[in-house]
Amino acid sequence: MDIQRRFLTLPSGHQVHYRMAALGPAMILMHPSPSSSEGLVRAMNVFAERFTCIALDTPGYGISDDSVADKTELWGFADVVAQVLDVFGLEDTVIYGAATGAQIGVQFARKYPQRTRLLIMDGAGHFSKEDLVQISDGYFVDLTPRRDGSHLLAAWDASRHLSVFFPWMSERLDQRIQ
């Protein structure tokens, strides 16, 4: 499967990096955080048999610009998905999201139901308000490049812990992924 890497520019001037494969009706794919669309390549290989797969690097992750000011409720990420559809000239789409990407897909479907053909949620969680406070506190790590390179250590720590703890920034034994 030929997967191309490209950028698109939002009306705000921010850029979104994405991977694209195949021909057919559009499907937007969104990855877990902190990660990038690279983790969606295997899913793209399957879905691309029937869809034009557009796997986004979530704003602020991968090599997409950080264009979302308030990350706590994920509404800003849903708005970016709508802007991506606008740039592509798409009225609606199928949404596939894994973990955080699934949560963004839920917010997109809630805010833009007329633009959501189908929502596929892989690993979507349902959390209490207390859980959300704990999860969101520190979940979205600042990866702004710094002269001392500490942003690289932050990215490494987030990537390593992503498959060890949930939420990833925890080190509590009862939150270790079995």
Summary of the structure (lengths in Angstrom):
residues: 178
radius of gyration: 16.0
end to end distance: 33.3
largest distance: 47.1
contacts: 549
relative contact order: 0.14
helix: 35%
strand: 21%
